[in-house]
Amino acid sequence: MINSYLPISIKENPIIVMHKAQFDIAKEYLMDKRNPFKINLGTAETYNYIGFLTDDELTAYKKELK
C-alpha cells in the first residue's frame, strides 16, 4: 500500500487535486486566450512540468498569449 500525504488546503495555501483526465476535458477552455478565466503562463508552465501539457502545447500557448 502506498502511503501518500496530501497537505490540508487553507486560504493562504489552497490545494486542488485534479485528475489528468479532468484537465484534458477542460484544457481547451482554460487555454483559450479569449476566455476571461484562462490560466496564466506560470500555471501553464506548472502543468507542463507535471506532464499535463506537452512542450508543444506550452510553446503554442506562449505564442498565443503574446
C-alpha atoms as one frame of an Amber mdcrd trajectory, in Angstrom:
protein
   0.000   0.000   0.000   1.287   3.445  -0.913   1.220   5.924   1.931   0.846
   9.385   0.452   0.431  12.704   2.189  -1.855  15.454   0.966  -1.485  18.755
   2.807  -4.573  20.443   4.173  -5.919  23.195   1.943  -6.091  26.574   3.673
  -6.897  30.056   2.393  -3.225  31.093   2.376  -2.126  27.870   0.647  -5.004
  26.461  -1.421  -4.631  22.946  -2.779  -6.530  21.446  -5.691  -6.419  17.813
  -6.691  -7.242  17.181 -10.322  -7.034  14.026 -12.340  -5.301  14.477 -15.705
  -8.443  13.275 -17.488 -10.391  16.113 -15.848  -7.799  18.627 -17.022  -7.828
  17.204 -20.542 -11.587  17.839 -20.740 -11.187  21.476 -19.653  -7.824  22.177
 -21.332  -9.185  23.789 -24.497 -11.402  26.118 -22.453  -8.663  27.012 -19.952
  -6.145  27.774 -22.683  -8.408  29.911 -24.896  -6.909  33.419 -24.975 -10.419
  34.923 -25.286 -11.534  33.234 -22.062 -11.523  35.630 -19.075 -10.750  32.620
 -16.850  -7.781  31.354 -18.868  -4.781  30.005 -16.992  -1.780  32.292 -16.674
   1.624  31.457 -18.099   3.044  30.386 -14.724   0.216  27.896 -14.230   0.687
  26.598 -17.776   4.391  26.048 -17.052   3.496  24.162 -13.874   1.057  21.958
 -15.812   3.829  21.323 -18.326   6.257  20.423 -15.541   3.883  17.811 -14.079
   3.035  16.385 -17.507  -0.459  17.782 -18.042   0.717  19.862 -21.035   3.219
  18.845 -23.678   6.147  21.080 -24.594   4.462  21.808 -27.932   1.213  22.839
 -26.217   3.113  25.134 -23.858   5.050  26.734 -26.723   1.847  27.324 -28.688
   0.145  28.823 -25.618   3.082  31.192 -25.036   2.847  32.385 -28.656  -0.917
  32.801 -28.361  -0.592  34.990 -25.261   1.869  37.387 -26.945
